[in-house]
Amino acid sequence: MTEPGFGVYVHWPFCASKCPYCDFNSHVRHRGWDEPRFLSAFRREIAHMAALAPGRTVSSIFFGGGTPSLMQPETVGGILDAIAENWEVDDAVEVTLEANPTSVEADRFRGYRAAGVGRVSLGVQSLVQEDLTRLGRLHTVEEAMAALDVATEIFPRVSFDLIYARPDQTPQMWKKELSEALARGTEHLSLYQLTIEEGTPYYELHKAGKLKTPDEATGRALWDVTQETCAEAGLPAYEISNHARPGSESRHNLVYWRYGEYAGVGPGAHGRLVVDGTRRELSTERNPELWASAVEADGSGLVMDAALSLEAQGDEFLLMGLRLTEGIDLARFIAISGRRIDDRRIDDLIMDGMVERVGKTRLRVTPEGLPVLDAVVADLAS
């Protein structure tokens, strides 16, 4: 296992429309937005974060959202320049941009590549047109496949997302769809079970009985199909929702899961930085215009900058690291949290088939334990 590295997350908050299942910090502005103003604010907040965490070498940069592919390529280039002006950037830096696969945004891909983006993550979400419509996506299956073809031609590395456990979806239907996705030959897939998040239109429909998701048994069968089908295609799971050919894992997300440091810039971004020897939790104002005003006034849009207790750090380390099939180093847990995990708890979970030891110091969750990961982590952390 390598060091976690240092990442920069850039949150672009705007979307063309709000999907009914989404609870991310995304905003629709039918009259558009002042992009030069936001670029200037990004530049200033990047400088602020670099002052908090100087001397780092950036190993990964991730443009998330929202819909980052609504940005002009020149804006992406300006943000990358600002990062390079404030930190050293690794020669092998991974630069990822999330994109919606509409034909208009696909036309911008060459501009993003020229700006320095080397990896694109497409929000395809479904290969079934009826389900795309129900998910509130603006693209068609044909547009998604066309955008994927363009992305594969232009970018060295390509990933795309699919959502499963959708209403009325059976394991057989999902296996067929997933097999079609794997046949596209990309190096990485992110496969998320549909979750009903409070505050979304889907939540209200679900509460009213107008949206039915698969029951627990079907959900488990869908999970099993996901693991088996991807493994057979040479993209085994390396994290609970992510599958890749060996060596093609998302380096940026590994920074999170291996509990590295990362700066979060933009409206509603989160970060974890070690400042003067103390690991701190940082987050910024969620409203885009209020964030920009705060940056213009104070240099950053931070609304939280708090020291994390050793207990909280230990809990986060477990929650993030046990998502990975490589598991965690128990010695590092002790170094981070100042405490040990009770060996009896570990032994009980081993007896139940939920976790296993790897070598002398590593612990990982078994394939049987991953579907109930939250319960396993809660048991170990208590």
N, C-alpha and C positions, 0 to 999 in steps of 0.2 A: 504494500500500500504506500502511496506517495503522500507528501504533505498536502493539506487542504488547499493551499494557495490563498490568494487575495482577489476578491471579485468586486466588480462595480455593477450594481443593478440600476438601470435607468427606466423610470416609469413614465410612459406616455399615456395620458389619461383619457384621450378622446376616442370615441367610436362613432361609426356611421349610424348605428342603432344599438339598443340595449337588448341583449338576448334574455329571454324570460327565466333562464336557469342561473344566470350569472350574478354573483355577489361581489365581484371584483370592483375596485375603485375605477369605474369607467363612466364617462359623461358624454352626452350627445349635445352638440352645439350646431344647430341648423344654420346659423349665421356664420359659422366658421370660427376661427381663432386667430390670434395675432402670433403667427409662428416666430417671427424675429424676436418678439418680446419673450417668448418661452425659451428660445435658444439662449438669449442673454441671461435669463434666470437660471437655466441649467448650468451655464458656464460659472456663474457666481456661486451656486451651491456646491458644485464640484470643488471649487477652490476652498470653500469652507470645510468640506469633509476632509480634504487633503491636509488642511491645517490641523485638524483633530488627529489624523492618522498619517503623519508624514513618513517618508522613507520606505513606503511599501512598493513592491513590484506587482503590478496588475497582471494576473494570469488569465482572467476571464472578464468579459463585459457582456451584459445581457440587456437587450431592449425588450421590455415587457409592457403589458397594458391591461386595459385599453387595446388600441390597435396601432402599434408602432409603424405599420406599413402605410398609415395615413400621413406620416412625416415626409417632407421633401428629402431626397438624398443629401442635399446640401446641409440640412439640419442634422442628420445623422453624422455627416462628416465633421460638422462644427463641434458636436458633443465629443466625438472621438479625439479631435484635436485638443479639446479642453482637458480631457483625461490625461493625454500624453504630456501636456504642459505642466501638470500638477503632480503626476507620479511617474516613475519609471514603468514602462510597459514591456512585458516579456516579448521576445522575438516570436515566440510560438503562441501568442495570446489567442484565445478563442473568443470571437465576436459573433454573438447570436442575435438575430432579430426575429421577433414573432410577426407573422404576416397572415392576413386574411386572403384566401385564394380567389379574389375577384380579378377579372381580367384587367381592370384599371390599375390595381396595385401591382400585378405581375409585370406590367410594363416598366415599373420603377426598379425592378430587380437589378438590372445592369448598373443603375446609378448607385444602389446600395453596395454592390460588389466593389465598384470603383472607390467608394468611400472607405472601405475597409472591412465590411461584413463578410465573414467566411462561412457562416453557418446560418441557415434559415429554418424556422420552425413554423409549419403551416397549420392553421386551425381548421382542418378539414371537418372533423367531428362526426361525420357519417358518410357512408357511400350509398345510402338509401335516400332518394329524393324526398319522399314523404316525411321521413324523419328529419331531414335538414329543414324542411318547412316548419315542422312542429318545434324544432329547436330555435327557431327565429333567425336562422342563418340567411344571409342575403345572397350567397352564391349557390350555384347548382352543382351537381356531381360533375358534370362536364367541365364547368369552369375550374373546379378544384383539380381535376386531373390535368387540365391544360396548364394551370399554374404550377403544378408539381413537375410537369415536363420541363417547363421553363426554368424552374428552380434547380432541377437536377443538371441542366445544361450549364447553368451559370455559376452555381456555388459548389465548392468542394465537398461540403457536408450538408445534408438535408434530413430533417425530421418532420413528422406530422402527427397531429393529435386525433384521436377518436374517442368518442364517448359511448360507453355501452351500459347495459342494464337499463335501457330505454323502455318506455311503455310498450307492452305487447311483444317485446323481443324474446325469442327463445334461444337456447344454446345452439341449436342447429342453424338458425338464421345468423347468429353472431359468428359462428365458425366460418360460414360461407363468406361473410363480409370481411372478416379479419384475414382470411386466406387471400382474398382479392387485394387487400391492402398490402400484405406481405409480398405479393407478386410484383409490386411496383419496384422492389429492389432497393429501398432506402436503407440507411444504416441504423436508423433509430426510430422507435415509435413510442409515443406517450399515450397510454390507454387508461382512461379514467372512468370509474363507475359513476353514473349520474347520482348526484346527491341533491337532496331537496334542502335548499338553504333558506333560512328565515329572512324575510324582507324581499323575497323575489316573487314574481307572478306565479312561478311554479309552486311555491310554498302555499299560496292562497288556493290555487287549484287543487293541490294535494289535500289540503285541510278540508276542502269542500267535497272531497270524494270524486272530483272530476279528472283527476290524474292518478292513474294507478301504476306504480312501479313494480318490478318483479318481487315476489316474496323471497324470504330468506333462503330457501332451498334452491330456487332458480338462480338467485344471485350468486350462491356458492358454485353452482354448475357453470355459470357464465365465467366466473373467476377461473375455474379449473380449465375450461376450454381456452381461455386466454393464455395461461401458463404453458399448456401443452402445445398449442398451435404455434406460438412464438418460438418455443424451444426447438421444435422440429424444424423450423425455418432458419435456425441459426441466430435468432435474436432472443436469447434467454433474458429473463428479468435480472437486472442488477439492482433495482429498487422496486418498491411495491407497485408502482404504476408505470415504470419505465423499462424498456427493452432495447437492447442494442447488440450489434455485432461486437465481439471483444475488441476493445480499443476505440470504440466509437461512442462511448458514454458521454453525456453532457458534462463537460468539465466544470461549467459554472454551477450547475446544481450539486455537483459533488462538493463544492466549497461549502454549501449549506449543510449537506448531509454528513460531511466529515467535520463539521463544527469549526470551519475556518472563519476568518474575518471578511466582512463585506460592507461596502458603503452603499447606501440606498439614496438615490437622488430623484427628485421629481415629486409630484403630488401623491401623497399616500404611500410613499416608499418606506420600507423598513430596513434597518441596518444593525449590524453587530460589530462594534469596533472596540479595540483595546486602547484606552486613552489613559496615559500615565499609569500603566500597569493594571488597570481595572477594566474588565469587559463591560461594555455599556449597551443598553437597548435604546435604539433611536428610531423615531418615526416622524413623518412630516405631515403637514396640513393636507387634508384630502381634497378640498375644493380647489380646482385648478387656478382660478383667478385669485382666490385668497392666498394660495401658495405663492403665486408670482408676486403679489403685493408684499408678502412677508419677506421674500428673498430680496426684493428691491429695497426694503426698509432695513433689514437686519442681516443680510448675507446668507440666510438660510430660512427654510420653511419649517424648521423643527418645532414640533409640539410636545415631543417626549425625548428626553435625554437622561436616562436613569441607570445607575449602577445595578448590575445583576448580582444577587446574592450567590454564594457558592452552591446553595441548594437549588436555586433556579437554574444555574448553569449546568449542574448535574442532570436535572430533569430534562433540559433542552437537549443535552448531549445524548441521552438515552432515546428521547423521542425522535431525534433526527437520525442518529447512527444506526438504530435498529431497523430502520426502513430499508437499509442496504443489505444485499445478500452477503456482503463481506463481513457484516456485523461490526462490533466495536472492540476496542482494546480496553480491557478492564483496568489496566494500569493507568491508562490515560483518564479514565473516569475518576479514579482516586485522585490523580493530580489536579483535575479540574474542580471536583466537588469537595475534596477533603474527607470523603467517606467511602466505605466499602459497601458493596451489595451483599446482603446476607446470603452466605453460601447455601443455607437451607432453602431459601426461596429459589435460587438457581437450580438446586437439585430437584426440588418439587416440579419445576417447570420442565426439566429434562425428563423426569419420570412421565410427565403428561405428554411428552413429545412436542412441546412448544418451542424449546430452545435447545441448542447444542453447543458444546465447547469446541473450539478450533485451536489446537495447539495448547500452549500453557496459559496464554493470557487473553485469548479472543473468545467472544461470545456472539452467537448469531441466532436469529429467529429461524425456525425451520419452515419449510413450505406449508406445513400444517398450521403453524402459528401465525403466519403473515396475515391471513384473513381476519384474525382477531388481535391484530397488533396492539391496538389501544389498550386492551385488557392485559396483555403481556407486559407492556411498558408500565402500566399502573401498578401491577404486582411487583415488578422489580424496583420501582421508585419508592414504594411505600415503606 
